[in-house]
Amino acid sequence: EPEVTQTPSHQVTQMGQEVILRCVPISNHLYFYWYRQILGQKVEFLVSFYNNEISEKSEIFDDQFSVERPDGSNFTLKIRSTKLEDSAMYFCASPGQGSGGEQFFGPGTRLTVL
Amino acid sequence: QKEVEQDPGPLSVPEGAIVSLNCTYSNSAFQYFMWYRQYSRKGPELLMYTYSSGNKEDGRFTAQVDKSSKYISLFIRDSQPSDSATYLCASCSGGYQKVTFGIGTKLQVIP
């Protein structure tokens, strides 16, 4: 199975601070996704990114969130001013080599906002 | 209305049993159907992936999709304690589109 990697595995921050979550997706793919999962809840779509632009975002992905591709292989999710309710697991995902319906997820970053 | 619905369980079965996990969905545009396995505080791991209606088998796992009734199933034969995890069903409407997940069914296989 293709591998997606994420860092850090766990991030603890104070409310109001900025955090940056990092991901290395499956190489040579133009599509990229971020999801989050609040403890005990379902995995929710945040944003999709295609060829260095946002292609779709959910209502969760408000002005506090941004996504970037700082270099050719890394993607970041930035939360500008964290809130308590941002505490969740954050996953990045890449499509497979098939028709694009399947997505492979990274191990996640657990974000704890105090 | 929730787009993908699953019974959260938990579901407990003895080792060796056949497990049946089910989902329903409401969005007629869904074309791709996936099952993911998730361990506590880990990323979803893709188990099965199907396009449109039909069956797909991979080892001890069989996925079924019935688009006429909007019903998705996963069968696990000869269940093992290592199969204990949360199983998420998921769908999307097309290639490279966002994936919509169910809440997941927690499965425990008792030795």
Interface residues (C-beta under 8 A of the other chain):
Chain A: E1 V4 Q6 Y31 Y33 Y35 Q41 K42 V43 E44 F45 S48 Y50 E56 S58 M89 F91 A93 P95 G96 G98 S99 G100 G101 E102 Q103 F104 F105 G106 P107 G108 R110
Chain B: Q31 Y32 M34 Y36 R41 K42 G43 P44 E45 L46 Y49 Y51 L88 A90 C92 G94 G95 Y96 Q97 K98 V99 T100 F101 G102 I103 G104
